[in-house]
Amino acid sequence: MTTFAHHSLLDSRYAAIAETSVYTYDDDLVNYAEFLKKHERYMTKGGYLDSNRRVRSLQRQQNDSNVPQNQNSSLRNSLPASINKSSSTPTLKPSKKSKQPSEIELPSIISVSTNIEQNQKEYDRQLRLIEGQVIKSKENELELKRSERDVKKEQRPLHYTLKELDIDGPKKRFDAERFQSKNPDEKELSKKKDQQNKQRPDHVVDLIQTGKDADRENVLVCNDLARQYRIKANEIETKHQKLAEIHSEFENKRLEKAAEENRAKKEVGDIVMALHLESQKGKNDKSEYSNLLSRERIDTIKHDLRQEETFEERLNKTRVYVKNYGLERQHLFADATAQRAIIDVKQREAARRIIDTKNRLEKIYAKQRALNEDAAIAQQDRRAAELMTKIADVDNRRTQLASQYLREKIEREVAFETEGAAKAKVQYAEQETRQHEDHLRHFQKTASKNEEAEHDLQESLKQVEYERRKKELEVKQIREELNRKKKLDAINVRKEISRAEHEEKELEEQIIKEKAELDKLHSRREDSYLRLIKHRDQIRDNRILLETHQREYERLLRVHARSQSLQSLNNI
């Protein structure tokens, strides 16, 4: 940390500008009137005569233009009375020769020209000085930015450690809650500590933000004053240009211009004083803000130390509970493994019993399905026999009806013949032939109907036989599918049993690995806690060094500001 070696660049910048401006305007404006009183300055048609090399050209112009001799006296009379009454140059007496006034005027013209050149050089020098101060201020700003980047680089490890602490915080809090579940006081203490750790960054951020706002307002005020200063400086520069352009009317307006410049000078002095006061105010605010931050840091460090001491004391108490918890956990783990082995044996026996009962049930189901199939086949055969008996009964009934009809018809015919033998002995042969034809047609019709019924019965018998065979094939396919399903289920059951045993073994191995990882994390937590304690000690030492350097730096700033203020007041 080397930032305390830098001066307050903003204050030095505006103080240097104020010093140069005061020196420039005092020398140019106040001494210029005295210079005009001490030295005479002469004017011709072409303007003021300011050097020796212009004297010869002026004489040639006067000879060529045949200017009368009394022109010089009129030119002398046109000069202001304040210049003629100067005590440094003697009064000139008019002579008859034309060269005598020019010879007397030469010293005053040369001195005026040299003084103007010196003033111009002084003005250029002061302008270069201002430009140099501006460049220097920019370089100082770049140095400040570099130092700010260096500080940010130095703060990066701290940010990383804070992020790591934020990440490790929930884990440690979870472990602490698990270990401290037997003691509710320690749990409440850890909750309070977490709340305090959450509230402190917000408070610090608010303080930093207020400090930044105050610095920003101070910078805005300084920039506004600097802008006003530049405006006034530009106004003064334009007035100087007007003074150079209308120098012929200088004596008539000298008092007005001097008053305006004096007012502008007073305003510039007021602006410089206001700027100085604002800078002093900014320094005081900055010092108060740094003191407030240092006090806050000291309080937080002390509070953290007290909290750490109490936490260490309670942590030592909880370690005994942790050891007892580990022993109880080992005993419980051994009991759990024994119980798990007994349960595994019982589960295997139960699985074997379930498989045996399933096999017996499947055999019973197979026998029942076979009996159902035999019953269905017997029922189909019974239905077919019933159909055949019904068909035979129908045929017998038809034959009986036909024979009965024939007997009745024969009897009717015999009676009719006996009755009509006497009446129709002649037509007996024709009637007998018609009767035989009728009988023949009737029996042909009955024979065709019987053939059709026989064909229908045969077709229905074939259809029933086809359906029986189809159903028999379906039953056979279902039986084969059942056997195949039994085999696949047995294979899947064996696979599931082996897979469950393999998963149990993997879970046991994973438990062993996780236990090893837990032990590693315990050891890592202890190491990180030790590193945290060492890092906090280092941070505490660095903060003490920073406070000492900060106090020395503030003391140097106060000395420098006091010297700058005294110097600016002396210059004003």
RODOMAR-722245 format. One record per residue (C-alpha): residue number from 1; residue in one letter; x, y, z. Coordinates in Angstrom, 2 decimals, padded with zeros to 5 digits. Example, Ala and Ser with C-alpha at 12.3 -4.5 7.8 and 13.67 -1.06 7.14 Angstrom:
     i   aa        c1        c2        c3
     1    a    012.30   -004.50    007.80
     2    s    013.67   -001.06    007.14
***
This chain:
     i   aa        c1        c2        c3
     1    m    000.00    000.00    000.00
     2    t    001.72    003.13   -001.27
     3    t   -001.29    005.34   -001.88
     4    f   -000.61    007.47    001.22
     5    a    002.46    009.00   -000.55
     6    h    000.27    010.84   -003.09
     7    h   -000.88    014.41   -002.49
     8    s   -004.40    015.67   -002.90
     9    l   -004.28    016.14   -006.67
    10    l   -007.54    018.01   -007.06
    11    d   -006.60    020.58   -004.42
    12    s   -003.07    021.05   -005.79
    13    r   -004.46    021.43   -009.32
    14    y   -006.85    024.27   -008.49
    15    a   -004.39    025.87   -006.06
    16    a   -001.76    026.02   -008.84
    17    i   -004.31    027.53   -011.23
    18    a   -005.27    030.09   -008.62
    19    e   -001.61    030.98   -007.97
    20    t   -000.81    031.43   -011.68
    21    s   -003.98    033.41   -012.31
    22    v   -003.33    035.79   -009.40
    23    y    000.26    036.34   -010.44
    24    t   -000.67    036.83   -014.10
    25    y   -003.43    039.34   -013.60
    26    d   -001.59    041.33   -010.91
    27    d    001.48    041.66   -013.12
    28    d   -000.37    042.38   -016.38
    29    l   -003.10    044.75   -015.26
    30    v   -001.75    046.68   -012.28
    31    n    001.82    047.15   -013.54
    32    y    000.70    047.95   -017.10
    33    a   -000.78    051.33   -016.07
    34    e    002.42    052.19   -014.21
    35    f    004.37    051.18   -017.29
    36    l    002.33    053.56   -019.47
    37    k    002.98    056.37   -017.01
    38    k    006.73    055.71   -016.91
    39    h    007.28    055.28   -020.66
    40    e    006.11    057.38   -023.54
    41    r    004.58    055.71   -026.55
    42    y    004.06    057.40   -029.92
    43    m    001.56    056.70   -032.63
    44    t    001.70    057.22   -036.41
    45    k   -000.66    056.55   -039.31
    46    g    000.25    052.87   -039.36
    47    g   -000.20    052.47   -035.58
    48    y    002.14    052.57   -032.59
    49    l    005.90    052.74   -033.10
    50    d    007.38    049.90   -030.98
    51    s    010.93    049.16   -032.25
    52    n    014.09    050.74   -033.73
    53    r    013.79    048.97   -037.04
    54    r    010.52    050.77   -037.78
    55    v    011.98    054.26   -037.26
    56    r    013.75    054.41   -040.63
    57    s    010.70    053.17   -042.49
    58    l    008.59    055.79   -040.72
    59    q    010.98    058.57   -041.78
    60    r    010.89    057.38   -045.40
    61    q    007.11    057.31   -045.37
    62    q    007.03    060.84   -043.97
    63    n    009.50    062.11   -046.61
    64    d    007.65    060.37   -049.44
    65    s    004.24    061.62   -048.40
    66    n    005.57    065.12   -047.64
    67    v    003.92    065.21   -044.32
    68    p    004.25    068.65   -042.73
    69    q    006.48    069.14   -039.73
    70    n    003.63    070.02   -037.42
    71    q    002.15    066.50   -037.74
    72    n    004.46    065.22   -035.06
    73    s    003.30    067.94   -032.69
    74    s   -000.34    067.03   -033.42
    75    l    000.49    063.39   -032.74
    76    r    002.12    064.36   -029.50
    77    n   -000.91    066.44   -028.57
    78    s   -003.15    063.42   -029.22
    79    l   -001.39    061.36   -026.55
    80    p   -003.12    061.19   -023.15
    81    a   -002.25    063.69   -020.49
    82    s   -001.19    060.99   -018.08
    83    i    001.62    059.94   -020.45
    84    n    002.88    063.55   -020.97
    85    k    002.98    064.07   -017.22
    86    s    005.14    061.02   -016.51
    87    s    008.13    061.74   -014.32
    88    s    010.44    059.23   -015.98
    89    t    010.74    061.11   -019.37
    90    p    011.48    064.80   -019.82
    91    t    009.06    067.10   -021.68
    92    l    009.97    067.71   -025.32
    93    k    010.37    071.22   -026.78
    94    p    009.36    071.82   -030.37
    95    s    012.24    072.57   -032.75
    96    k    012.52    073.63   -036.33
    97    k    014.20    070.45   -037.51
    98    s    012.04    067.47   -038.47
    99    k    014.47    064.80   -037.24
   100    q    014.70    066.06   -033.66
   101    p    011.32    064.74   -032.35
   102    s    011.89    061.30   -033.84
   103    e    015.29    061.08   -032.14
   104    i    013.74    062.06   -028.81
   105    e    010.83    059.56   -029.29
   106    l    013.05    056.51   -029.93
   107    p    013.78    055.44   -026.31
   108    s    010.11    055.48   -025.26
   109    i    008.97    053.54   -028.36
   110    i    011.66    050.89   -027.91
   111    s    010.87    050.47   -024.24
   112    v    007.16    050.17   -024.99
   113    s    007.76    047.55   -027.69
   114    t    010.13    045.57   -025.47
   115    n    007.65    045.76   -022.61
   116    i    004.87    044.49   -024.89
   117    e    007.07    041.65   -026.04
   118    q    007.94    040.82   -022.45
   119    n    004.27    040.91   -021.50
   120    q    003.47    038.68   -024.45
   121    k    006.22    036.27   -023.42
   122    e    004.99    036.35   -019.83
   123    y    001.45    035.68   -021.03
   124    d    002.69    032.77   -023.18
   125    r    004.72    031.46   -020.26
   126    q    001.71    031.61   -017.96
   127    l   -000.45    029.94   -020.61
   128    r    002.12    027.16   -020.96
   129    l    002.21    026.89   -017.18
   130    i   -001.56    026.49   -017.06
   131    e   -001.42    023.88   -019.83
   132    g    001.35    022.10   -017.94
   133    q   -000.76    022.14   -014.80
   134    v   -003.71    020.69   -016.73
   135    i   -001.50    017.96   -018.21
   136    k   -000.03    017.29   -014.79
   137    s   -003.53    017.01   -013.31
   138    k   -004.47    014.51   -016.03
   139    e   -001.32    012.50   -015.30
   140    n   -002.16    012.60   -011.61
   141    e   -005.66    011.38   -012.39
   142    l   -004.16    008.50   -014.38
   143    e   -001.88    007.71   -011.43
   144    l   -004.91    007.73   -009.16
   145    k   -006.73    005.35   -011.50
   146    r   -003.67    003.07   -011.56
   147    s   -003.48    003.12   -007.78
   148    e   -007.20    002.40   -007.64
   149    r   -006.70   -000.60   -009.93
   150    d   -003.82   -001.76   -007.72
   151    v   -006.05   -001.51   -004.67
   152    k   -008.76   -003.48   -006.47
   153    k   -006.22   -006.14   -007.43
   154    e   -005.11   -006.34   -003.81
   155    q   -008.75   -006.64   -002.75
   156    r   -009.51   -009.51   -005.15
   157    p   -008.09   -012.25   -002.87
   158    l   -010.20   -010.85   -000.06
   159    h   -013.29   -010.96   -002.28
   160    y   -012.49   -014.54   -003.26
   161    t   -012.04   -015.53    000.38
   162    l   -015.33   -013.82    001.24
   163    k   -017.07   -015.73   -001.55
   164    e   -015.57   -018.99   -000.30
   165    l   -016.73   -018.13    003.20
   166    d   -020.23   -017.40    001.86
   167    i   -020.21   -020.81    000.13
   168    d   -018.83   -022.66    003.16
   169    g   -021.17   -020.80    005.52
   170    p   -024.34   -022.86    004.83
   171    k   -022.36   -026.11    005.03
   172    k   -020.79   -025.15    008.34
   173    r   -024.12   -023.91    009.62
   174    f   -025.73   -027.23    008.68
   175    d   -022.96   -029.18    010.44
   176    a   -023.18   -026.91    013.46
   177    e   -026.95   -027.34    013.63
   178    r   -026.60   -031.09    013.37
   179    f   -023.90   -031.22    016.07
   180    q   -025.58   -028.65    018.27
   181    s   -029.06   -030.16    018.11
   182    k   -028.60   -031.40    021.67
   183    n   -027.90   -027.89    022.98
   184    p   -030.56   -025.22    022.04
   185    d   -028.48   -022.33    023.46
   186    e   -025.71   -022.90    020.95
   187    k   -028.26   -023.05    018.16
   188    e   -029.72   -019.66    019.13
   189    l   -026.19   -018.23    019.40
   190    s   -025.32   -019.41    015.90
   191    k   -028.57   -017.91    014.55
   192    k   -027.78   -014.54    016.15
   193    k   -024.27   -014.65    014.73
   194    d   -025.59   -015.37    011.23
   195    q   -028.05   -012.46    011.50
   196    q   -025.26   -010.11    012.60
   197    n   -023.06   -011.26    009.72
   198    k   -025.92   -010.57    007.30
   199    q   -026.64   -007.10    008.73
   200    r   -023.03   -005.86    008.84
   201    p   -022.38   -005.79    005.07
   202    d   -025.60   -003.83    004.53
   203    h   -024.54   -001.24    007.12
   204    v   -021.05   -000.98    005.62
   205    v   -022.50   -000.66    002.11
   206    d   -024.77    002.17    003.31
   207    l   -021.80    003.98    004.87
   208    i   -019.75    003.55    001.69
   209    q   -022.66    004.81   -000.41
   210    t   -023.11    007.90    001.78
   211    g   -019.38    008.61    001.54
   212    k   -019.51    008.24   -002.24
   213    d   -022.52    010.57   -002.42
   214    a   -020.68    013.20   -000.36
   215    d   -017.59    012.86   -002.56
   216    r   -019.74    013.10   -005.68
   217    e   -021.43    016.29   -004.43
   218    n   -018.03    017.75   -003.56
   219    v   -016.71    016.93   -007.04
   220    l   -019.81    018.47   -008.65
   221    v   -019.36    021.67   -006.63
   222    c   -015.65    021.80   -007.56
   223    n   -016.47    021.21   -011.23
   224    d   -019.08    023.97   -011.13
   225    l   -016.61    026.38   -009.57
   226    a   -013.95    025.36   -012.10
   227    r   -016.43    025.99   -014.92
   228    q   -017.21    029.42   -013.52
   229    y   -013.49    030.02   -013.22
   230    r   -012.94    029.09   -016.87
   231    i   -015.81    031.36   -017.93
   232    k   -014.32    034.30   -016.04
   233    a   -010.86    033.54   -017.42
   234    n   -012.29    033.51   -020.97
   235    e   -014.04    036.80   -020.31
   236    i   -010.78    038.34   -019.08
   237    e   -008.95    037.02   -022.14
   238    t   -011.54    038.54   -024.49
   239    k   -011.21    041.80   -022.65
   240    h   -007.44    041.69   -023.16
   241    q   -007.99    041.17   -026.88
   242    k   -010.38    044.09   -027.03
   243    l   -007.83    046.15   -025.12
   244    a   -005.19    045.33   -027.76
   245    e   -007.57    046.05   -030.65
   246    i   -008.96    049.37   -029.43
   247    h   -005.85    050.68   -027.73
   248    s   -006.37    054.08   -029.38
   249    e   -009.34    054.62   -027.02
   250    f   -007.52    053.21   -024.02
   251    e   -007.24    056.46   -022.05
   252    n   -010.96    057.24   -022.38
   253    k   -012.05    053.79   -021.21
   254    r   -009.11    052.84   -019.01
   255    l   -010.91    053.52   -015.76
   256    e   -014.00    051.53   -016.81
   257    k   -011.91    048.57   -018.00
   258    a   -009.79    048.65   -014.85
   259    a   -012.94    048.64   -012.70
   260    e   -014.43    045.73   -014.68
   261    e   -011.18    043.79   -014.46
   262    n   -010.93    044.48   -010.74
   263    r   -014.48    043.19   -010.29
   264    a   -013.65    040.11   -012.34
   265    k   -010.49    039.70   -010.31
   266    k   -012.46    039.88   -007.08
   267    e   -014.95    037.33   -008.42
   268    v   -012.07    035.03   -009.36
   269    g   -010.63    035.47   -005.87
   270    d   -014.03    034.66   -004.36
   271    i   -014.31    031.59   -006.56
   272    v   -010.82    030.48   -005.55
   273    m   -011.65    030.98   -001.89
   274    a   -014.92    029.07   -002.30
   275    l   -013.06    026.31   -004.12
   276    h   -010.50    026.18   -001.35
   277    l   -013.21    026.04    001.30
   278    e   -015.03    023.28   -000.59
   279    s   -011.79    021.31   -000.89
   280    q   -011.16    021.73    002.84
   281    k   -014.73    020.62    003.52
   282    g   -014.23    017.56    001.30
   283    k   -011.02    016.70    003.14
   284    n   -012.72    017.01    006.51
   285    d   -015.64    014.86    005.34
   286    k   -013.23    012.29    003.99
   287    s   -011.25    012.20    007.24
   288    e   -014.45    011.86    009.29
   289    y   -015.64    009.08    006.99
   290    s   -012.32    007.23    007.30
   291    n   -012.40    007.60    011.10
   292    l   -015.96    006.28    011.16
   293    l   -014.96    003.30    009.03
   294    s   -011.94    002.59    011.23
   295    r   -014.12    002.69    014.36
   296    e   -016.65    000.39    012.74
   297    r   -013.91   -002.03    011.74
   298    i   -012.39   -002.04    015.24
   299    d   -015.82   -002.68    016.80
   300    t   -016.59   -005.51    014.39
   301    i   -013.15   -007.08    014.96
   302    k   -013.59   -006.95    018.73
   303    h   -017.09   -008.37    018.51
   304    d   -015.91   -011.14    016.17
   305    l   -013.09   -012.01    018.55
   306    r   -015.51   -012.26    021.45
   307    q   -017.87   -014.37    019.38
   308    e   -015.02   -016.62    018.27
   309    e   -013.84   -017.13    021.84
   310    t   -017.33   -018.11    023.00
   311    f   -017.74   -020.29    019.92
   312    e   -014.40   -022.05    020.63
   313    e   -015.46   -022.73    024.21
   314    r   -018.76   -024.19    023.11
   315    l   -017.11   -026.06    020.26
   316    n   -014.83   -027.81    022.74
   317    k   -017.93   -028.83    024.68
   318    t   -019.64   -030.13    021.57
   319    r   -016.62   -032.23    020.57
   320    v   -017.39   -034.55    023.51
   321    y   -020.95   -034.90    022.20
   322    v   -019.55   -035.56    018.73
   323    k   -017.31   -038.36    020.00
   324    n   -020.19   -039.95    021.91
   325    y   -022.33   -039.53    018.84
   326    g   -019.70   -041.34    016.75
   327    l   -019.51   -044.27    019.18
   328    e   -023.30   -044.56    019.32
   329    r   -023.39   -044.36    015.57
   330    q   -020.88   -047.24    015.25
   331    h   -022.90   -049.40    017.67
   332    l   -026.10   -048.62    015.84
   333    f   -024.44   -049.34    012.50
   334    a   -023.29   -052.77    013.77
   335    d   -026.78   -053.55    015.09
   336    a   -028.29   -052.37    011.81
   337    t   -025.99   -054.65    009.79
   338    a   -026.94   -057.64    011.98
   339    q   -030.64   -056.82    011.69
   340    r   -030.22   -056.35    007.94
   341    a   -028.63   -059.81    007.61
   342    i   -031.50   -061.42    009.58
   343    i   -034.06   -059.55    007.48
   344    d   -032.31   -060.66    004.27
   345    v   -032.51   -064.33    005.35
   346    k   -036.20   -063.92    006.19
   347    q   -036.83   -062.18    002.88
   348    r   -035.15   -065.01    000.96
   349    e   -037.24   -067.64    002.79
   350    a   -040.41   -065.64    002.14
   351    a   -039.47   -065.29   -001.54
   352    r   -038.95   -069.07   -001.81
   353    r   -042.32   -069.72   -000.18
   354    i   -043.99   -067.25   -002.52
   355    i   -042.38   -068.94   -005.55
   356    d   -043.52   -072.41   -004.34
   357    t   -047.08   -071.20   -003.79
   358    k   -047.06   -069.57   -007.22
   359    n   -045.92   -072.84   -008.83
   360    r   -048.64   -074.83   -007.00
   361    l   -051.27   -072.26   -008.00
   362    e   -050.13   -072.43   -011.62
   363    k   -050.43   -076.26   -011.60
   364    i   -053.93   -075.99   -010.11
   365    y   -054.86   -073.36   -012.71
   366    a   -053.57   -075.65   -015.51
   367    k   -055.58   -078.64   -014.25
   368    q   -058.67   -076.45   -013.91
   369    r   -058.23   -075.09   -017.45
   370    a   -057.82   -078.66   -018.81
   371    l   -061.00   -079.78   -017.02
   372    n   -062.83   -076.72   -018.36
   373    e   -061.67   -077.55   -021.88
   374    d   -062.79   -081.22   -021.53
   375    a   -066.15   -080.05   -020.19
   376    a   -066.52   -077.65   -023.12
   377    i   -065.68   -080.43   -025.61
   378    a   -068.14   -082.83   -023.92
   379    q   -070.82   -080.13   -024.00
   380    q   -070.18   -079.57   -027.69
   381    d   -070.45   -083.35   -028.35
   382    r   -073.68   -083.48   -026.36
   383    r   -075.09   -080.58   -028.37
   384    a   -074.10   -082.32   -031.62
   385    a   -075.81   -085.59   -030.45
   386    e   -078.91   -083.64   -029.48
   387    l   -078.95   -082.03   -032.92
   388    m   -078.63   -085.46   -034.60
   389    t   -081.48   -086.88   -032.48
   390    k   -083.59   -083.84   -033.27
   391    i   -082.90   -084.31   -036.99
   392    a   -083.83   -088.01   -036.76
   393    d   -087.00   -087.16   -034.87
   394    v   -087.92   -084.60   -037.53
   395    d   -087.34   -087.16   -040.29
   396    n   -089.38   -089.82   -038.48
   397    r   -092.16   -087.32   -037.84
   398    r   -092.19   -086.32   -041.48
   399    t   -092.32   -089.95   -042.62
   400    q   -095.09   -090.69   -040.14
   401    l   -097.06   -087.66   -041.27
   402    a   -096.54   -088.61   -044.89
   403    s   -097.62   -092.21   -044.29
   404    q   -100.60   -091.08   -042.23
   405    y   -101.53   -088.61   -044.92
   406    l   -101.25   -091.35   -047.52
   407    r   -103.36   -093.74   -045.49
   408    e   -106.00   -091.10   -044.93
   409    k   -105.90   -090.11   -048.50
   410    i   -106.10   -093.74   -049.59
   411    e   -109.00   -094.29   -047.28
   412    r   -110.71   -091.15   -048.63
   413    e   -110.04   -092.32   -052.14
   414    v   -111.32   -095.81   -051.40
   415    a   -114.46   -094.35   -049.92
   416    f   -114.76   -091.97   -052.80
   417    e   -114.17   -094.83   -055.21
   418    t   -116.76   -097.00   -053.58
   419    e   -119.18   -094.16   -053.51
   420    g   -118.40   -092.99   -057.04
   421    a   -117.92   -096.41   -058.61
   422    a   -121.41   -096.41   -059.72
   423    k   -121.28   -092.80   -060.84
   424    a   -118.02   -092.68   -062.71
   425    k   -117.03   -096.07   -063.91
   426    v   -116.13   -094.56   -067.21
   427    q   -113.68   -091.91   -065.84
   428    y   -112.04   -094.28   -063.34
   429    a   -108.90   -094.80   -065.38
   430    e   -108.30   -091.04   -066.00
   431    q   -108.95   -090.19   -062.40
   432    e   -106.53   -092.85   -061.23
   433    t   -103.84   -091.51   -063.55
   434    r   -104.34   -087.94   -062.22
   435    q   -104.14   -089.19   -058.70
   436    h   -100.92   -091.02   -059.41
   437    e   -099.52   -087.83   -061.00
   438    d   -100.48   -085.82   -057.95
   439    h   -098.87   -088.37   -055.67
   440    l   -095.78   -088.35   -057.81
   441    r   -095.44   -084.52   -057.69
   442    h   -096.10   -084.53   -053.95
   443    f   -093.46   -087.13   -053.23
   444    q   -090.96   -085.37   -055.50
   445    k   -091.45   -082.12   -053.56
   446    t   -091.06   -083.88   -050.20
   447    a   -087.92   -085.66   -051.45
   448    s   -086.36   -082.37   -052.61
   449    k   -087.21   -080.71   -049.29
   450    n   -085.70   -083.61   -047.36
   451    e   -082.51   -083.37   -049.45
   452    e   -082.27   -079.61   -048.75
   453    a   -082.77   -080.16   -045.00
   454    e   -080.12   -082.91   -045.06
   455    h   -077.70   -080.57   -046.85
   456    d   -078.33   -077.77   -044.31
   457    l   -077.77   -080.16   -041.42
   458    q   -074.50   -081.36   -042.97
   459    e   -073.33   -077.77   -043.44
   460    s   -074.16   -076.86   -039.83
   461    l   -072.32   -079.99   -038.67
   462    k   -069.24   -078.99   -040.69
   463    q   -069.39   -075.45   -039.26
   464    v   -069.60   -076.74   -035.70
   465    e   -066.70   -079.12   -036.37
   466    y   -064.62   -076.24   -037.81
   467    e   -065.36   -074.03   -034.80
   468    r   -064.45   -076.92   -032.46
   469    r   -061.09   -077.43   -034.18
   470    k   -060.41   -073.66   -034.19
   471    k   -061.18   -073.37   -030.50
   472    e   -058.96   -076.41   -029.84
   473    l   -056.06   -074.66   -031.67
   474    e   -056.65   -071.46   -029.67
   475    v   -056.62   -073.42   -026.42
   476    k   -053.39   -075.11   -027.48
   477    q   -051.78   -071.75   -028.36
   478    i   -052.88   -070.25   -025.03
   479    r   -051.42   -073.24   -023.20
   480    e   -048.10   -072.80   -025.06
   481    e   -048.14   -069.04   -024.33
   482    l   -048.78   -069.80   -020.67
   483    n   -045.84   -072.20   -020.52
   484    r   -043.58   -069.66   -022.25
   485    k   -044.77   -066.92   -019.86
   486    k   -044.02   -069.15   -016.90
   487    k   -040.48   -069.69   -018.13
   488    l   -039.93   -065.97   -018.76
   489    d   -041.38   -065.05   -015.36
   490    a   -039.09   -067.53   -013.65
   491    i   -036.09   -066.06   -015.50
   492    n   -037.18   -062.50   -014.65
   493    v   -037.71   -063.40   -011.00
   494    r   -034.20   -064.85   -010.80
   495    k   -032.82   -061.75   -012.51
   496    e   -034.71   -059.42   -010.17
   497    i   -033.43   -061.31   -007.15
   498    s   -029.85   -061.10   -008.43
   499    r   -030.29   -057.42   -009.32
   500    a   -031.71   -056.61   -005.88
   501    e   -028.79   -058.40   -004.23
   502    h   -026.36   -056.49   -006.48
   503    e   -028.04   -053.16   -005.65
   504    e   -027.84   -053.94   -001.95
   505    k   -024.12   -054.64   -002.30
   506    e   -023.63   -051.40   -004.26
   507    l   -025.52   -049.44   -001.61
   508    e   -023.36   -050.94    001.12
   509    e   -020.22   -050.01   -000.85
   510    q   -021.60   -046.51   -001.44
   511    i   -022.29   -046.12    002.29
   512    i   -018.67   -047.07    003.00
   513    k   -017.43   -044.56    000.39
   514    e   -019.69   -041.79    001.66
   515    k   -018.47   -042.44    005.18
   516    a   -014.89   -042.07    003.95
   517    e   -015.85   -038.83    002.16
   518    l   -017.51   -037.61    005.35
   519    d   -014.32   -038.23    007.29
   520    k   -012.36   -036.36    004.61
   521    l   -014.76   -033.43    004.79
   522    h   -014.41   -033.36    008.58
   523    s   -010.65   -033.14    008.26
   524    r   -010.95   -030.53    005.49
   525    r   -013.30   -028.47    007.65
   526    e   -010.76   -028.49    010.46
   527    d   -008.00   -027.42    008.06
   528    s   -010.13   -024.65    006.54
   529    y   -011.04   -023.41    010.01
   530    l   -007.35   -023.22    010.96
   531    r   -006.59   -021.38    007.69
   532    l   -009.46   -018.98    008.41
   533    i   -008.04   -018.19    011.85
   534    k   -004.59   -017.55    010.33
   535    h   -006.08   -015.38    007.59
   536    r   -008.05   -013.36    010.12
   537    d   -004.88   -012.75    012.12
   538    q   -003.15   -011.59    008.94
   539    i   -006.10   -009.32    008.06
   540    r   -005.99   -007.86    011.57
   541    d   -002.26   -007.06    011.18
   542    n   -002.86   -005.54    007.75
   543    r   -005.68   -003.39    009.10
   544    i   -003.46   -002.10    011.90
   545    l   -000.75   -001.19    009.36
   546    l   -003.37    000.40    007.11
   547    e   -004.68    002.53    009.96
   548    t   -001.18    003.74    010.86
   549    h   -000.40    004.61    007.23
   550    q   -003.80    006.24    006.84
   551    r   -003.26    008.45    009.87
   552    e    000.20    009.46    008.60
   553    y   -001.24    010.15    005.15
   554    e   -004.04    012.31    006.59
   555    r   -001.52    014.23    008.68
   556    l    000.57    014.93    005.56
   557    l   -002.56    016.00    003.68
   558    r   -003.51    018.42    006.46
   559    v    000.02    019.89    006.47
   560    h    000.00    020.21    002.69
   561    a   -003.48    021.75    002.65
   562    r   -002.50    024.23    005.35
   563    s    000.63    025.23    003.41
   564    q   -001.35    025.54    000.18
   565    s   -004.01    027.68    001.83
   566    l   -001.37    029.97    003.38
   567    q    000.42    030.27    000.05
   568    s   -002.81    031.05   -001.82
   569    l   -003.76    033.68    000.77
   570    n   -000.31    035.27    000.49
   571    n   -000.58    035.36   -003.29
   572    i   -004.07    036.91   -003.10
***
